[in-house]
């Protein structure tokens, strides 16, 4: 017997799925406006130097400080060593670049 007998006695009625009618004047209008991903404003610091340089191509390139085998071995070092964390960071960036298909540059040459 169920601890909640009142739930057993409720009838279950299946309703067919119905989609509401959308008026044509609502369907033809665009209520969503796209947000620009590239901005045109020049953002500068206190000295007038630009902080952000917008790229026109949108391609991402990652410059890796060492080869992946060396980074993998250093990333497995002591947790008290900052070089271990630095190498682990670059291993994550490499995996992210492979996943998203980014361009990788190792020692000035493209991979």
Phi and psi in radians as a Rosetta constraint file:
Dihedral C 1 N 2 CA 2 C 2 CIRCULARHARMONIC -1.391 0.35
Dihedral N 2 CA 2 C 2 N 3 CIRCULARHARMONIC 2.551 0.35
Dihedral C 2 N 3 CA 3 C 3 CIRCULARHARMONIC -1.237 0.35
Dihedral N 3 CA 3 C 3 N 4 CIRCULARHARMONIC -0.266 0.35
Dihedral C 3 N 4 CA 4 C 4 CIRCULARHARMONIC -2.144 0.35
Dihedral N 4 CA 4 C 4 N 5 CIRCULARHARMONIC 1.460 0.35
Dihedral C 4 N 5 CA 5 C 5 CIRCULARHARMONIC -1.190 0.35
Dihedral N 5 CA 5 C 5 N 6 CIRCULARHARMONIC -0.407 0.35
Dihedral C 5 N 6 CA 6 C 6 CIRCULARHARMONIC -1.191 0.35
Dihedral N 6 CA 6 C 6 N 7 CIRCULARHARMONIC -0.450 0.35
Dihedral C 6 N 7 CA 7 C 7 CIRCULARHARMONIC -1.272 0.35
Dihedral N 7 CA 7 C 7 N 8 CIRCULARHARMONIC -0.521 0.35
Dihedral C 7 N 8 CA 8 C 8 CIRCULARHARMONIC -1.240 0.35
Dihedral N 8 CA 8 C 8 N 9 CIRCULARHARMONIC -0.494 0.35
Dihedral C 8 N 9 CA 9 C 9 CIRCULARHARMONIC -1.505 0.35
Dihedral N 9 CA 9 C 9 N 10 CIRCULARHARMONIC -0.074 0.35
Dihedral C 9 N 10 CA 10 C 10 CIRCULARHARMONIC -1.309 0.35
Dihedral N 10 CA 10 C 10 N 11 CIRCULARHARMONIC 2.287 0.35
Dihedral C 10 N 11 CA 11 C 11 CIRCULARHARMONIC -1.345 0.35
Dihedral N 11 CA 11 C 11 N 12 CIRCULARHARMONIC 2.541 0.35
Dihedral C 11 N 12 CA 12 C 12 CIRCULARHARMONIC -1.850 0.35
Dihedral N 12 CA 12 C 12 N 13 CIRCULARHARMONIC 2.110 0.35
Dihedral C 12 N 13 CA 13 C 13 CIRCULARHARMONIC -2.038 0.35
Dihedral N 13 CA 13 C 13 N 14 CIRCULARHARMONIC 2.155 0.35
Dihedral C 13 N 14 CA 14 C 14 CIRCULARHARMONIC -1.548 0.35
Dihedral N 14 CA 14 C 14 N 15 CIRCULARHARMONIC 2.301 0.35
Dihedral C 14 N 15 CA 15 C 15 CIRCULARHARMONIC -1.915 0.35
Dihedral N 15 CA 15 C 15 N 16 CIRCULARHARMONIC 2.424 0.35
Dihedral C 15 N 16 CA 16 C 16 CIRCULARHARMONIC -1.221 0.35
Dihedral N 16 CA 16 C 16 N 17 CIRCULARHARMONIC 2.597 0.35
Dihedral C 16 N 17 CA 17 C 17 CIRCULARHARMONIC -1.242 0.35
Dihedral N 17 CA 17 C 17 N 18 CIRCULARHARMONIC 2.289 0.35
Dihedral C 17 N 18 CA 18 C 18 CIRCULARHARMONIC -2.238 0.35
Dihedral N 18 CA 18 C 18 N 19 CIRCULARHARMONIC 2.373 0.35
Dihedral C 18 N 19 CA 19 C 19 CIRCULARHARMONIC -1.809 0.35
Dihedral N 19 CA 19 C 19 N 20 CIRCULARHARMONIC 2.370 0.35
Dihedral C 19 N 20 CA 20 C 20 CIRCULARHARMONIC -1.208 0.35
Dihedral N 20 CA 20 C 20 N 21 CIRCULARHARMONIC 2.655 0.35
Dihedral C 20 N 21 CA 21 C 21 CIRCULARHARMONIC -1.278 0.35
Dihedral N 21 CA 21 C 21 N 22 CIRCULARHARMONIC 2.310 0.35
Dihedral C 21 N 22 CA 22 C 22 CIRCULARHARMONIC -1.834 0.35
Dihedral N 22 CA 22 C 22 N 23 CIRCULARHARMONIC 2.113 0.35
Dihedral C 22 N 23 CA 23 C 23 CIRCULARHARMONIC -1.080 0.35
Dihedral N 23 CA 23 C 23 N 24 CIRCULARHARMONIC 2.565 0.35
Dihedral C 23 N 24 CA 24 C 24 CIRCULARHARMONIC -1.088 0.35
Dihedral N 24 CA 24 C 24 N 25 CIRCULARHARMONIC -0.612 0.35
Dihedral C 24 N 25 CA 25 C 25 CIRCULARHARMONIC -1.175 0.35
Dihedral N 25 CA 25 C 25 N 26 CIRCULARHARMONIC -0.500 0.35
Dihedral C 25 N 26 CA 26 C 26 CIRCULARHARMONIC -1.388 0.35
Dihedral N 26 CA 26 C 26 N 27 CIRCULARHARMONIC -0.672 0.35
Dihedral C 26 N 27 CA 27 C 27 CIRCULARHARMONIC -1.180 0.35
Dihedral N 27 CA 27 C 27 N 28 CIRCULARHARMONIC -0.599 0.35
Dihedral C 27 N 28 CA 28 C 28 CIRCULARHARMONIC -1.408 0.35
Dihedral N 28 CA 28 C 28 N 29 CIRCULARHARMONIC -0.336 0.35
Dihedral C 28 N 29 CA 29 C 29 CIRCULARHARMONIC -1.528 0.35
Dihedral N 29 CA 29 C 29 N 30 CIRCULARHARMONIC 2.559 0.35
Dihedral C 29 N 30 CA 30 C 30 CIRCULARHARMONIC -1.808 0.35
Dihedral N 30 CA 30 C 30 N 31 CIRCULARHARMONIC 1.922 0.35
Dihedral C 30 N 31 CA 31 C 31 CIRCULARHARMONIC -1.599 0.35
Dihedral N 31 CA 31 C 31 N 32 CIRCULARHARMONIC -0.222 0.35
Dihedral C 31 N 32 CA 32 C 32 CIRCULARHARMONIC -1.761 0.35
Dihedral N 32 CA 32 C 32 N 33 CIRCULARHARMONIC 2.222 0.35
Dihedral C 32 N 33 CA 33 C 33 CIRCULARHARMONIC -1.876 0.35
Dihedral N 33 CA 33 C 33 N 34 CIRCULARHARMONIC 2.369 0.35
Dihedral C 33 N 34 CA 34 C 34 CIRCULARHARMONIC -1.241 0.35
Dihedral N 34 CA 34 C 34 N 35 CIRCULARHARMONIC 2.523 0.35
Dihedral C 34 N 35 CA 35 C 35 CIRCULARHARMONIC -1.628 0.35
Dihedral N 35 CA 35 C 35 N 36 CIRCULARHARMONIC 2.227 0.35
Dihedral C 35 N 36 CA 36 C 36 CIRCULARHARMONIC -1.177 0.35
Dihedral N 36 CA 36 C 36 N 37 CIRCULARHARMONIC 2.370 0.35
Dihedral C 36 N 37 CA 37 C 37 CIRCULARHARMONIC -1.592 0.35
Dihedral N 37 CA 37 C 37 N 38 CIRCULARHARMONIC -0.436 0.35
Dihedral C 37 N 38 CA 38 C 38 CIRCULARHARMONIC -1.823 0.35
Dihedral N 38 CA 38 C 38 N 39 CIRCULARHARMONIC 2.272 0.35
Dihedral C 38 N 39 CA 39 C 39 CIRCULARHARMONIC -1.851 0.35
Dihedral N 39 CA 39 C 39 N 40 CIRCULARHARMONIC 2.698 0.35
Dihedral C 39 N 40 CA 40 C 40 CIRCULARHARMONIC -1.769 0.35
Dihedral N 40 CA 40 C 40 N 41 CIRCULARHARMONIC -0.255 0.35
Dihedral C 40 N 41 CA 41 C 41 CIRCULARHARMONIC -1.214 0.35
Dihedral N 41 CA 41 C 41 N 42 CIRCULARHARMONIC 2.542 0.35
Dihedral C 41 N 42 CA 42 C 42 CIRCULARHARMONIC -1.665 0.35
Dihedral N 42 CA 42 C 42 N 43 CIRCULARHARMONIC 1.967 0.35
Dihedral C 42 N 43 CA 43 C 43 CIRCULARHARMONIC -1.683 0.35
Dihedral N 43 CA 43 C 43 N 44 CIRCULARHARMONIC 2.166 0.35
Dihedral C 43 N 44 CA 44 C 44 CIRCULARHARMONIC -2.160 0.35
Dihedral N 44 CA 44 C 44 N 45 CIRCULARHARMONIC 2.759 0.35
Dihedral C 44 N 45 CA 45 C 45 CIRCULARHARMONIC -1.523 0.35
Dihedral N 45 CA 45 C 45 N 46 CIRCULARHARMONIC -2.961 0.35
Dihedral C 45 N 46 CA 46 C 46 CIRCULARHARMONIC -1.131 0.35
Dihedral N 46 CA 46 C 46 N 47 CIRCULARHARMONIC -0.440 0.35
Dihedral C 46 N 47 CA 47 C 47 CIRCULARHARMONIC -1.599 0.35
Dihedral N 47 CA 47 C 47 N 48 CIRCULARHARMONIC -0.012 0.35
Dihedral C 47 N 48 CA 48 C 48 CIRCULARHARMONIC 1.565 0.35
Dihedral N 48 CA 48 C 48 N 49 CIRCULARHARMONIC 0.081 0.35
Dihedral C 48 N 49 CA 49 C 49 CIRCULARHARMONIC -1.420 0.35
Dihedral N 49 CA 49 C 49 N 50 CIRCULARHARMONIC 2.409 0.35
Dihedral C 49 N 50 CA 50 C 50 CIRCULARHARMONIC -1.171 0.35
Dihedral N 50 CA 50 C 50 N 51 CIRCULARHARMONIC 2.368 0.35
Dihedral C 50 N 51 CA 51 C 51 CIRCULARHARMONIC -1.533 0.35
Dihedral N 51 CA 51 C 51 N 52 CIRCULARHARMONIC -0.647 0.35
Dihedral C 51 N 52 CA 52 C 52 CIRCULARHARMONIC -2.214 0.35
Dihedral N 52 CA 52 C 52 N 53 CIRCULARHARMONIC 2.307 0.35
Dihedral C 52 N 53 CA 53 C 53 CIRCULARHARMONIC -1.904 0.35
Dihedral N 53 CA 53 C 53 N 54 CIRCULARHARMONIC 1.870 0.35
Dihedral C 53 N 54 CA 54 C 54 CIRCULARHARMONIC -1.169 0.35
Dihedral N 54 CA 54 C 54 N 55 CIRCULARHARMONIC 2.379 0.35
Dihedral C 54 N 55 CA 55 C 55 CIRCULARHARMONIC -1.659 0.35
Dihedral N 55 CA 55 C 55 N 56 CIRCULARHARMONIC 2.451 0.35
Dihedral C 55 N 56 CA 56 C 56 CIRCULARHARMONIC -1.434 0.35
Dihedral N 56 CA 56 C 56 N 57 CIRCULARHARMONIC -0.534 0.35
Dihedral C 56 N 57 CA 57 C 57 CIRCULARHARMONIC -1.428 0.35
Dihedral N 57 CA 57 C 57 N 58 CIRCULARHARMONIC -0.555 0.35
Dihedral C 57 N 58 CA 58 C 58 CIRCULARHARMONIC 1.429 0.35
Dihedral N 58 CA 58 C 58 N 59 CIRCULARHARMONIC -0.011 0.35
Dihedral C 58 N 59 CA 59 C 59 CIRCULARHARMONIC -1.369 0.35
Dihedral N 59 CA 59 C 59 N 60 CIRCULARHARMONIC 2.466 0.35
Dihedral C 59 N 60 CA 60 C 60 CIRCULARHARMONIC -1.874 0.35
Dihedral N 60 CA 60 C 60 N 61 CIRCULARHARMONIC 2.310 0.35
Dihedral C 60 N 61 CA 61 C 61 CIRCULARHARMONIC -2.198 0.35
Dihedral N 61 CA 61 C 61 N 62 CIRCULARHARMONIC 2.475 0.35
Dihedral C 61 N 62 CA 62 C 62 CIRCULARHARMONIC -2.048 0.35
Dihedral N 62 CA 62 C 62 N 63 CIRCULARHARMONIC 2.187 0.35
Dihedral C 62 N 63 CA 63 C 63 CIRCULARHARMONIC -1.741 0.35
Dihedral N 63 CA 63 C 63 N 64 CIRCULARHARMONIC 2.011 0.35
Dihedral C 63 N 64 CA 64 C 64 CIRCULARHARMONIC -1.575 0.35
Dihedral N 64 CA 64 C 64 N 65 CIRCULARHARMONIC 2.324 0.35
Dihedral C 64 N 65 CA 65 C 65 CIRCULARHARMONIC -1.284 0.35
Dihedral N 65 CA 65 C 65 N 66 CIRCULARHARMONIC -0.374 0.35
Dihedral C 65 N 66 CA 66 C 66 CIRCULARHARMONIC -2.612 0.35
Dihedral N 66 CA 66 C 66 N 67 CIRCULARHARMONIC 3.064 0.35
Dihedral C 66 N 67 CA 67 C 67 CIRCULARHARMONIC -1.313 0.35
Dihedral N 67 CA 67 C 67 N 68 CIRCULARHARMONIC 2.810 0.35
Dihedral C 67 N 68 CA 68 C 68 CIRCULARHARMONIC -1.186 0.35
Dihedral N 68 CA 68 C 68 N 69 CIRCULARHARMONIC -0.599 0.35
Dihedral C 68 N 69 CA 69 C 69 CIRCULARHARMONIC -1.130 0.35
Dihedral N 69 CA 69 C 69 N 70 CIRCULARHARMONIC -0.744 0.35
Dihedral C 69 N 70 CA 70 C 70 CIRCULARHARMONIC -1.157 0.35
Dihedral N 70 CA 70 C 70 N 71 CIRCULARHARMONIC -0.719 0.35
Dihedral C 70 N 71 CA 71 C 71 CIRCULARHARMONIC -1.126 0.35
Dihedral N 71 CA 71 C 71 N 72 CIRCULARHARMONIC -0.652 0.35
Dihedral C 71 N 72 CA 72 C 72 CIRCULARHARMONIC -1.140 0.35
Dihedral N 72 CA 72 C 72 N 73 CIRCULARHARMONIC -0.721 0.35
Dihedral C 72 N 73 CA 73 C 73 CIRCULARHARMONIC -1.215 0.35
Dihedral N 73 CA 73 C 73 N 74 CIRCULARHARMONIC -0.685 0.35
Dihedral C 73 N 74 CA 74 C 74 CIRCULARHARMONIC -1.217 0.35
Dihedral N 74 CA 74 C 74 N 75 CIRCULARHARMONIC -0.560 0.35
Dihedral C 74 N 75 CA 75 C 75 CIRCULARHARMONIC -1.186 0.35
Dihedral N 75 CA 75 C 75 N 76 CIRCULARHARMONIC -0.292 0.35
Dihedral C 75 N 76 CA 76 C 76 CIRCULARHARMONIC -1.685 0.35
Dihedral N 76 CA 76 C 76 N 77 CIRCULARHARMONIC 0.342 0.35
Dihedral C 76 N 77 CA 77 C 77 CIRCULARHARMONIC -1.442 0.35
Dihedral N 77 CA 77 C 77 N 78 CIRCULARHARMONIC -2.766 0.35
Dihedral C 77 N 78 CA 78 C 78 CIRCULARHARMONIC -1.210 0.35
Dihedral N 78 CA 78 C 78 N 79 CIRCULARHARMONIC 2.453 0.35
Dihedral C 78 N 79 CA 79 C 79 CIRCULARHARMONIC -1.276 0.35
Dihedral N 79 CA 79 C 79 N 80 CIRCULARHARMONIC -0.237 0.35
Dihedral C 79 N 80 CA 80 C 80 CIRCULARHARMONIC -1.508 0.35
Dihedral N 80 CA 80 C 80 N 81 CIRCULARHARMONIC -0.156 0.35
Dihedral C 80 N 81 CA 81 C 81 CIRCULARHARMONIC -1.612 0.35
Dihedral N 81 CA 81 C 81 N 82 CIRCULARHARMONIC 2.249 0.35
Dihedral C 81 N 82 CA 82 C 82 CIRCULARHARMONIC -1.209 0.35
Dihedral N 82 CA 82 C 82 N 83 CIRCULARHARMONIC -0.461 0.35
Dihedral C 82 N 83 CA 83 C 83 CIRCULARHARMONIC -1.130 0.35
Dihedral N 83 CA 83 C 83 N 84 CIRCULARHARMONIC -0.558 0.35
Dihedral C 83 N 84 CA 84 C 84 CIRCULARHARMONIC -1.108 0.35
Dihedral N 84 CA 84 C 84 N 85 CIRCULARHARMONIC -0.787 0.35
Dihedral C 84 N 85 CA 85 C 85 CIRCULARHARMONIC -1.188 0.35
Dihedral N 85 CA 85 C 85 N 86 CIRCULARHARMONIC -0.638 0.35
Dihedral C 85 N 86 CA 86 C 86 CIRCULARHARMONIC -1.107 0.35
Dihedral N 86 CA 86 C 86 N 87 CIRCULARHARMONIC -0.773 0.35
Dihedral C 86 N 87 CA 87 C 87 CIRCULARHARMONIC -1.174 0.35
Dihedral N 87 CA 87 C 87 N 88 CIRCULARHARMONIC -0.686 0.35
Dihedral C 87 N 88 CA 88 C 88 CIRCULARHARMONIC -1.110 0.35
Dihedral N 88 CA 88 C 88 N 89 CIRCULARHARMONIC -0.653 0.35
Dihedral C 88 N 89 CA 89 C 89 CIRCULARHARMONIC -1.041 0.35
Dihedral N 89 CA 89 C 89 N 90 CIRCULARHARMONIC -0.800 0.35
Dihedral C 89 N 90 CA 90 C 90 CIRCULARHARMONIC -1.218 0.35
Dihedral N 90 CA 90 C 90 N 91 CIRCULARHARMONIC -0.570 0.35
Dihedral C 90 N 91 CA 91 C 91 CIRCULARHARMONIC -1.119 0.35
Dihedral N 91 CA 91 C 91 N 92 CIRCULARHARMONIC -0.719 0.35
Dihedral C 91 N 92 CA 92 C 92 CIRCULARHARMONIC -1.103 0.35
Dihedral N 92 CA 92 C 92 N 93 CIRCULARHARMONIC -0.734 0.35
Dihedral C 92 N 93 CA 93 C 93 CIRCULARHARMONIC -1.101 0.35
Dihedral N 93 CA 93 C 93 N 94 CIRCULARHARMONIC -0.702 0.35
Dihedral C 93 N 94 CA 94 C 94 CIRCULARHARMONIC -1.095 0.35
Dihedral N 94 CA 94 C 94 N 95 CIRCULARHARMONIC -0.782 0.35
Dihedral C 94 N 95 CA 95 C 95 CIRCULARHARMONIC -1.113 0.35
Dihedral N 95 CA 95 C 95 N 96 CIRCULARHARMONIC -0.671 0.35
Dihedral C 95 N 96 CA 96 C 96 CIRCULARHARMONIC -1.155 0.35
Dihedral N 96 CA 96 C 96 N 97 CIRCULARHARMONIC -0.709 0.35
Dihedral C 96 N 97 CA 97 C 97 CIRCULARHARMONIC -1.134 0.35
Dihedral N 97 CA 97 C 97 N 98 CIRCULARHARMONIC -0.684 0.35
Dihedral C 97 N 98 CA 98 C 98 CIRCULARHARMONIC -1.150 0.35
Dihedral N 98 CA 98 C 98 N 99 CIRCULARHARMONIC -0.741 0.35
Dihedral C 98 N 99 CA 99 C 99 CIRCULARHARMONIC -1.095 0.35
Dihedral N 99 CA 99 C 99 N 100 CIRCULARHARMONIC -0.788 0.35
Dihedral C 99 N 100 CA 100 C 100 CIRCULARHARMONIC -1.562 0.35
Dihedral N 100 CA 100 C 100 N 101 CIRCULARHARMONIC -0.063 0.35
Dihedral C 100 N 101 CA 101 C 101 CIRCULARHARMONIC 1.297 0.35
Dihedral N 101 CA 101 C 101 N 102 CIRCULARHARMONIC 0.550 0.35
Dihedral C 101 N 102 CA 102 C 102 CIRCULARHARMONIC -1.304 0.35
Dihedral N 102 CA 102 C 102 N 103 CIRCULARHARMONIC 2.801 0.35
Dihedral C 102 N 103 CA 103 C 103 CIRCULARHARMONIC -1.476 0.35
Dihedral N 103 CA 103 C 103 N 104 CIRCULARHARMONIC 2.307 0.35
Dihedral C 103 N 104 CA 104 C 104 CIRCULARHARMONIC -1.967 0.35
Dihedral N 104 CA 104 C 104 N 105 CIRCULARHARMONIC 2.376 0.35
Dihedral C 104 N 105 CA 105 C 105 CIRCULARHARMONIC -2.076 0.35
Dihedral N 105 CA 105 C 105 N 106 CIRCULARHARMONIC 2.116 0.35
Dihedral C 105 N 106 CA 106 C 106 CIRCULARHARMONIC -2.037 0.35
Dihedral N 106 CA 106 C 106 N 107 CIRCULARHARMONIC 2.015 0.35
Dihedral C 106 N 107 CA 107 C 107 CIRCULARHARMONIC 1.037 0.35
Dihedral N 107 CA 107 C 107 N 108 CIRCULARHARMONIC 0.583 0.35
Dihedral C 107 N 108 CA 108 C 108 CIRCULARHARMONIC 1.534 0.35
Dihedral N 108 CA 108 C 108 N 109 CIRCULARHARMONIC -0.015 0.35
Dihedral C 108 N 109 CA 109 C 109 CIRCULARHARMONIC -2.103 0.35
Dihedral N 109 CA 109 C 109 N 110 CIRCULARHARMONIC 2.510 0.35
Dihedral C 109 N 110 CA 110 C 110 CIRCULARHARMONIC -1.368 0.35
Dihedral N 110 CA 110 C 110 N 111 CIRCULARHARMONIC 2.509 0.35
